[in-house]
C-alpha cells in the first residue's frame, strides 16, 4: 500500500478495510495527508482524521507523500515517526523538514513518548503540534480542532466586499 484515501461525510463501516472509509463527520475542501511507516497504524490514523472531519489520505512512504503534496492541496499533514522496528522511518524526518517550510498547512508530528530531543526538534521546525504516543481517539479530537483552525484561517483570508460611499453619503457594498 502506498496511498489510500479515506472520506468523511457518510456512514461509518468498520467491518472491513477498503480504500474509501466512510464516517459521519462533515467534510468540505479540507484534506489531510497521514504518513506512517506501519500500514495498519497509518490506516487507523487516517480513519481518525476522517472522523475529525477531513478527507484523509494514508501514505506509508515519504516519496509517495512528497508526490501527493506536489499535486494536491492539503491543509493538514500528520507524520508519524514511530516505527515498530525501532529505527526512524526512512526519509520521514526529511519529509517533516520539507513540510515545515510549506505555507498554508498545519503540521502534526506524532513521535515517541519520552523522546524530548525529537519533541524539541519538531517544535523548533514550527510544527503545529507534537504528539508523543498518540492514539487514534486523541487524534480524532485534534483533527476536529485543526479543522476549526483551518476554517477560521480560510474565513480570515477571504477578501471583504468593496464598500464605497455614493453621492448621497450612504455606503453601498459591491459583491
VENTAPE-V393082 format. One line per field, one symbol per residue. burial: 1 if it has 9 or more other ideal C-beta (glycine too) atoms within 8 Angstrom, else 0. A space follows every 10 residues. Layout:
# VENTAPE-V393082
burial = ???
This chain:
# VENTAPE-V393082
burial = 0011111100 0000000000 1110101001 1111111110 1111111111 1111111111 1101110110 0101111111 1110000010 1100111111 0000111111 1100100110 0110101001 1100010111 1111011011 1000000000 0010000000 00000
